[in-house]
Amino acid sequence: GAGVSQSPSNKVTEKGKDVELRCDPISGHTALYWYRQSLGQGLEFLIYFQGNSAPDKSGLPSDRFSAERTGGSVSTLTIQRTQQEDSAVYLCASSPAGQVGTEAFFGQGTRLTVV
Amino acid sequence: DAKTTQPPSMDCAEGRAANLPCNHSTISGNEYVYWYRQIHSQGPQYIIHGLKNNETNEMASLIITEDRKSSTLILPHATLRDTAVYYCIVRGYNTDKLIFGTGTRLQVFP
């Protein structure tokens, strides 16, 4: 596709349920990022994938959060046993070749509401 | 990664130049300065980046001081559609991580 695609665009889930958020990066982009943005707040870094290297998980807020990237392309962010404080917009971005000096392209995000 | 400091908010009249400052006093020699903006309810959008030379593209100009400890993003003729939160980011040489601060909320008024 022409840009980073995220699905679903909106997700409402009950507290305690697991959710999966999907990100389709731009074809050929080796770097992929997940961010979280709570209402009225800035972007909080969650996790970063670069090619076949081990992901940088330093931003994941708890062990309920995990992410995978299959085949160096599509990524799934999983939140287990969701809590109300997990409600936020989850943004995915990708960039080419992992080189400094390249820009990252963002998707439109998935708005997660935990009720 | 070096941290950045930006004013929380600024106003600008439509048609005038918007000058958004950013301090990054702990930047190291091989770190780039990036600018992104986020218009309400959208994902962040890349604007421009630079290392040490001033840069210009169709969206904006980036002025980096000689000591690289600060920079200014210039929108030469601001429009109402430029109302957004503008993020100044220093991107480490050894990592692609983009760490966003709190940014500057620019309000362009008629």
Interface residues (C-beta under 8 A of the other chain):
Chain A: V4 A31 Y33 Y35 G42 L43 E44 F45 Y48 Q50 D56 L91 A93 S95 G98 Q99 V100 G101 E103 A104 F105 F106 G107 Q108 G109
Chain B: N30 Y32 Y34 Q38 Q42 G43 P44 Q45 Y46 H49 L51 V85 Y87 R91 G92 Y93 T95 D96 K97 L98 I99 F100 G101 T102 G103
